[in-house]
Structures are given as structure tokens and as C-alpha cells.
Amino acid sequence: MRGSQSTIGAHSLVLTSSLTRILPHPPSLRFIASCQRRLSTHQRIKCTNGSRKGGKSPLQARSLNPALAAALLIGGSAIYYLTTPSSQQKVLNQDTFVPYTITSREAISPTSFLFTAAPQYPNPNPSFLTTSSPSQPARWRYPLWSVEFKQPEVQIARNYTPLPPRDGERLEEGTLRFYLRSIPGGEMSTYLGRLGVGREVWLRGTHPGFDVASRLGAQRNVVFLAGGTGVAPAMQVAKAVLDSHDDASFTLLWAIRSQEELQQVPDVPGRPSASPWQSWFRRSPRPQPTEVGQPITAPSPLGRELEDMKTRYGDRLRIHVGVDDESSQFRGSHIAAAIQHAAAPTTPPSAPDCQPHNQKFHAPASEFEPAGARPCTCEAENRGKNLLMVSGPEGFISHYAGPKVWVGGVQTQGAVGGVAGELRRRYPAFAADWLVLKL
């Protein structure tokens, strides 16, 4: 962009009207609900059918000669050995779907809920945990990861991100918790929305996401823009980053449809029309996203977990909420202000061939990668980049960071566009010091 340019850092940051003209109105979550992200919804699961056609009757089988009978016996034994699930296949793994049981379910809104799933075959060393020791208790192995759910009725699968463990949770039990929403027309979400406590679900994984630690390096700032249930990966990353570094800073910008997602609001006759959030939100005359304070009055089940995280991390975790029903969606100025608030120092230039610290190498990359898959080649001691991460429905991601792109059957990051792309063009310091990652 020509003309004067402001840097994001010590200087004040004001978005000009040209940005408003280019991206005037953020989409509501209701508008983009039909674009809900489906990482693998359209992938058919290969499975076998155990029925046999054209087989011999018992009388015909008796006429088999001894040699053929012996061959069938040996072959049948081999087939049984090869197809009987091993102990590895009974516990969570990346190759086969294994059964879990829903042990609890909490409604948040008419369409969203939390549920907990426990493995039917306990594993003392789940693949998503580190090995525990007397001096170091077990913890999650990856800062960002997901599992696949199978919809057996139509044979489709989709990735979902578990919520991070709560304080005092027994990780070795292998239970996983999820924040989900039933979407009209969504095969997987509608199926899961019908299941209650005691029902069986089938999971496969774990599937590591972006190696957040290697990308941050010596830097300590993350701004995460999450739409709806996209807050689950945000909570994963927040816990991983803030637990690992006492000087880290994490800002969550959470876009939700209604206040029910965060706060329970009873329908009381005669209640004033003013928003009940006014008691704990700082508001302005024009609807704006608001910062969550403490305590949250009548928090939802997910609101309680965010409140617990605020208590644990204090000012290092800032949470802002934009509500569709109140027309307080996030705009470019809100994202820019969050980046400015991080007050991040200038990062050293990345090596030209360093994949984890150069935005250009992320365009053809998938979000699923094992730790260390992209080694850093930078020489500076304080190497690394700050992170702007975006998660949510496809339309949400496209508006704020540009669409993902399918290449050869793999969903890749694609170029940075949307609001983030405009910020990169307008503010060179943002383009130099921050990576944009789409989930």
C-alpha cells in the first residue's frame, strides 16, 4: 500500500476508511453456519462387510476332501489372527476407530453442548499423553491436536478438538471432553447431537496440529480469533503456551451467536430489555466486542472453564467476546488493537529457507503435522514469530484470513487474505513479526 504506514508496536494503530470499504461488515455466525468447517466429512471410510454370499451349505461342506479341509482350516486361522483386533487396535490409535462411551452431557444452548467420552478399553499410556514420572506428572503431548469421529450410519468422519484438561483431572483415565454444536444439515453434528449418556461413539487419532512451540520459538504472544466451537483449539493452545512460559501473553477473540454460550440468562418475565452482561462487561453506546471480567454471573458450562482459566493465568489471558445477537462482531480494528496490545518486540529476520517462520511456506501446508516436521534453520538466538490464529466455520476463516485451498485431496492453508491479509499489507511490522495460521 502506498502512502504513510503505521507500525504495530509502540505507535498507535488506527484503521483507515479504506479498510472499512474493503471489508465493511464482518459476517455473523448465523450467516456462515452453512459453511461449517468439515475437514474430512466427505471422506468415505473404508470398511468391510462380514456377510458371505454364495457360500456352501453344511451338506456341501461335508463333501470337501481332507486336503482342502486342511487348507481351509489353516487359511481360516490366519484370517482370524489377522482380523482379530490387537490390544493396540482396541485403544485410541491413528489407524482404526475404537469405541468410547459418552459418560456425561451438558446442554449450553438449544444447539450446543459439552460431552465427555471414556474409552471402553482403558490404556494406562494414551497416545496423547507424555510418560509420567515421580517428578513430572503426565501432561498432553501436543499443544494442538484432534481426533476423528465416525458416523457409522453414512460412513463419514470428521475431526473434533478435545477441550484441555481441567485442574485435578486424572489424565491417565483417557477421558476426552468436547464442545459441539448441532448444525442443520450437518450429518456428523446432527448424529452426535442425538446421542445421550451411555451411547457409543467411535474415535480415531491422535492427529497433531501445527507445532505451535516451534513457531513461537523465543516469542511469547498469541492472538486467537475463534468462531463458535472453534474456541476449543484456542483453549488448547492457551493452556499449552501459558503453562510453558510465565511471560507469555494470550488474547482470545471469541465470536458467538448468543450470550448463552458464555452465560446462562434465564427468561424472566418483565426483565428489562438491557443486556444482563452490563453488570460485568464494559460497554460503549455502539455495540462492540466486550472484555470478559471476573466473576462471570451464572456462567454456562463452557463459561465456567474459561473463568477457571482466567483465575489461573490472570492478566496473561485476555478474553473478548463478540455476539451476533448484539451486532458486536469483531472488525479489523479489534484485531489490530489486540496485536498492538501484545506490545511485541521486533522479531529477528527469519532464514530465507526456514519453513516454520516464513508465511510463504505455509500456503501449501496442511494444519496436521507431527512435531518437528518443519525444522527451523534460523540462526538468531531469539528466533520465532508471534501467532495470529483463526479457527471456526469455513466462511468465518475465509472472511478473517482468506480461504483454505484443497490441493491433491489435502486441505492446505492457502494465501493469507481477508482482514488479516489487509492488515499485513497495511502494517509491515505485522507482516514481519507475526504468522497467520488457519485451523
N, C-alpha and C positions, 0 to 999 in steps of 0.2 A: 504494500500500500504506500502511495506517495504522500508527502506532507509530513507534518510533525507526528512523532510517535512517542507514546509514553511507555515506560518500562514498568513491569510489575515488580515491585520491591519496595524501596523506600519512598518512591513517588506515589502521589495519589493517582487513582485509576478511575477514569470516567469513560463510559462507553458513549460514543457519539451517535448522532441520529442515523448515520449511515448503517450502523449495525442494526438499529431498530427497524430500518426499512428492509434490510435483507432478511432478518429473522424477527418479524414483528410480534408474533404470538406463539408462545410455547404450546404444544399440543396437550390437551388434557388426557389423563389416563383412560377416561371413558372413550375418547375418540380413537385411541390406538389400541383398545383392548383386543380387537380382532387381529392385531399384528403381534400377539404374544409370541415371544421367542421360543422356538422349538428346535433344539439342537439336533435331535435325531428322531423327531416324531414320524417322519416319512420313511425311516429306515425299517424295512421289514426284518423281523427276527427269524433267522433260520432255525427251524425245529423239525423234529422227526415225528412221524405218526406211527404209533405202535401197532396198528391194525395190520393183519395179514390177509392178502387176497389170493385166491386160487390155491390155497393150501390143501394138502391131502387130508382125507378123512381118517379117523382112527383105524378103520379096517384096511385102508390102503397103506397106512404106515406100517402095519404089521407085515406086509409083504416085502419090506425092504431087506436086501441081503445083508449079511453081517458086516461086510466091509464098508458098505455105505452107511450103515447104522453107526459104526465106529467113527467114521469121518464126521458124521453129523454131531456125534457126542463131543468130539474134540473141538469142532467148529463152534458149537453152541457154548461150550465152556469158555472159549476165547472171547466170544461176543459178550458173554455175561461179565467177564473180567474187564473188558474194555469199556463197557457201557455203564457198569455199576458206579455210582458217584464215589469218588475217593473222599478221604477226610478233608482234603484241600477244597474239593468242589462243594462240600457242604457248608463251608464258611465263606464269608464275603471274599470274592476274587474277581479279577478282571475278565475272566473267560466265560463263566457261567452265571446264570441267575440263581440265587439261593433264597429260600423262604425266610421271611421275617413276619412277626405278628404285631399288629397295632395294639399297644398297651394303654394308650391314653389319647384323648382327643379333646381340644378346647376350641370352641367357636369364638371368633373375633368379630366377624360381621356376618351378614346373611350369606356371603360367598367365600369368606376366608377363614382359615382355621390353622391351628397347630396340632400336629400329632407326633407321637413317639412310637418308634418301631424297634422291637427287640429281636435279635437273631434266634431262630429256633435251634440252632446248633452253636452253643457258646464257643468262643475262641479266646483263650487267655492272652493271645497276642494278635489283636486285629491289625490288618494291614495299614490302617490309618493312624496307628499309634507308634511312638518310639518305645524302645525297650526300657522298662523301669529299672531302677537300682535303689539301694538304700539311701543314697544321697540325691538322686534325681528321679522324681516320680514320672510316670508315663505322661506324655502330652501328645497333642496332634502332631503328626509327622509333617504335614504340609500347611502352609498359610492359606492356601486356597485349593479346594478340591470338591468333587461332587460324586454322586453315584447315579446309576441309571435305574429307573423303574420300568417294569414291563407291564403292558396292558394285555393280558392273555386273551381277551375276547377278540381283539382285532390284530394281535401280534405287532404292536408298535412299542417303542421305548423312548424315554426322554430323560435327560439329565436334570437332577434337582440337587441343590446345595444344602447340606445339613447346617443347622444353626450351631454356633460354637457351644461348647460345654459350659454349664453353669458352675459356679464355685461349689466345691464339695461333691460334684458328680463323680460316680465311680466309672471311670473311663473303661476299665477292663471288662465291664459287662457288655460293651459293644453296642449299647442302645444309641439310636440316632433320632434327632428331632428335626422336623421340617415345618416351614411356614408356606402354606399353599393357598391358592385361590382357584375356585371352580369357574371356568370361563365358558360361557355358552358356545357350543360347537366345538369345544376342545375335548378331543377323545380322552386324553390322559387325565386332564384335570377333572373332568366330569366323572370319570371312573373312580379316581381317588376320593372325590368328594362324596361318593355314595358309601364308602367303606366306613364301618364303625369299629369300636373296640372289639378285639378278638378276631378280626378278619385278617386274612393272609395277604401279604404283598411280596413281590419278588424283586430283589435288588442285585445289581452287578457293579463292581468297582473295586478299589477306588480309582478315580480319574483325576490326577493332579492338574491344577490350572497353572496360570502364569507363576513363574518363580519370582514372587514379589521381593524376597530378600535380596536376590542378586541384582535386581533392577534398582532398588533403593540404594544399595551399597552404603556409603557413608552419609547419605542424605536421610532426612527424617520426617518428610512431610507428605501426607496423602490427603487428597480431596476426593471424596467418593460420591458421585451422583447416582442415586438409586431410585428406580421406579417400582412401586408396589412391592411384590415379593422379591425383587432384586436387592432388597436390603439384607437378605441372608448372606450372600457373599461379602457384602460390606461389613457385616458383623464379624465374619471370619477374619477378614484382613485386619480390621481394627484390633481385634484381640491379639493376633499374631504380632503385629507391629508394636503395639503399645506394651505388650508383655516383654518384648525383646529389648526395647530401648526406653530408658527413663526420660530421654529428651525428645522422643518422637511426638508428633502432632498429627491428629486425625480429625478431619471435618467431614461429617456426613450430611449430605443434602438429600432428604428423603421426600419424594413426591408420592402422595397418596390420594385416593379418591375422596375419602371422608375421614373425619376425625375419629371414627370408630376404630380405625386400625391402630391408633395410639392410645385413645382414651375412651372409656365407656361413658356414654352420655344417655341416661335414662330418659324416656319420653314422658315427661311430667306435664300434665295439663296445666295451662296457664303459665308455663315457663316463659320468661322474657325471650324475645327473639334474638337478643345479643348473644354472641358466641360464648359458651362457657369456658372457652380457652382464655378469655381475657384475664382471668384471675391468675394465670401463670405464664402467659405469653405477653411479650411486649409488641403492641400492635401500632400501626400507623393508619391514618384515615384511608389511604388507598390500600387495598388488600396486598399484603406482602408475605413472603415466607417468614416464619417466626422461629425464634430460637427456643429450644426446649429447656426449661428450668427444672428445678427440683424443689419439692417433690411433685410428681405428676398426680393430679387429683383423679381418683378412680381409673388407674391405668388398665389398659387391655392386657391380656396375657403377654403379648409382644412388648407392650409399653413397659411392663414390669422388668423385662430383660434389658431393655435399653436404659431404664432407670438404674438398674444394678450396675451396668457398665459405666454410667456417669458417676456413680458413687465410687467405683473402683478407680477410675482414671482421672477424675476431676476435670480441671480445665484443659487437660491434654486432649480430651474428646469433646468436640462441639457438635451438636445435632440441631439442624434446621429442618423444618417441615413445611412443605408447600401442599396446599389442599385444593383439589379440584372444586369441591363444593363451595369453597370460599373464593374462587378465582385468584388464588395466590400461587400460581405456578412459578417455577424458577425461570429466570431470564438470564441473558448473558451477563448482565451487571452483577447478579448474585454470585455467579460462578467466578467472575473476575474478582469480586470482593473477597471470596473465600481463599483464592490463590494469594491475593495481596496480604490477607491476614496471616498467612503462614510465615511471612517475613523471611522467606528462604534466602540464604546467601547464594551468590552466583556459583554455579557448579562448574568444575573444570571441563574443558572440551573433551569429548569422547574420541577414542581412537576411530579412524575412518572405517575400520572393519569390525568394530565392536557391535555385535548384534543386540545384546540386551540393553544398550544405552543409546541406540540410534533409532529414531522413529521410522526411517525409511525401511529398515529391515523387518518391521512389524507388519507392514501391509500384507505380505504373503503368508504370514504366520497364523497358526491356529492358537486359540487360547489354551488348548490342552497340551501340556508338555511336562516331561519329568524334570525334577530339579537338576540343575547343571547342564541341561541340554544345550544352552547357548552360553558358552564360557566367555567371560569378559576379557578383552585384550587391552583395556586402558592401563596406562602406566601410573597415573596420578594416585596418590595415597587416598585422597578423599573422593574417589571416583563414585559415580552413581547419579541417579536422577530422581527428582520428586515425581509423584504419580498423580495424575488425574484419571480416575477410573469411572466407567459408566456401565451400569447394569440395569436391565429391565426388558420390557417388550421391544420387539424389533422397531416399531415406529418411534419409540422413546429414544432408543440408541441412535437411530438414523437422524433424528432432529438435533440431538445434542453432540454427536460425534461422527456422523456420517454412517452410511450403511455398511454392514458386513458384506462380504462377497464370497459366493461359492465358486471354488476352483477345483476341478477334478474330483468332485464329491466331498471336498473338505471346505468347511466354512472358515474363511480367513478374515483377518481384521479389516482389510481394505484401507483406503486412504482416509486420513482424518478430515472430516468435513463438518457440516452443521455449525453449531455455536462454537465448539472447540476449534474448528478449522478457522473461523473468523478471528477468534482470539489469537491464534498462532500467527495469522497474517498481520494483525494489528499490533501485537506486542512481541517483539523479537526476544525479549528476556524469557517470556513464557515458552516460546518455541525452543529456546536453547536449554532451559533448565528443567523442563517438565516432559514426561512421556504421557501419551494418551493411550489407555488400554480399554478395549470394549469386551464385555463379558456376555 
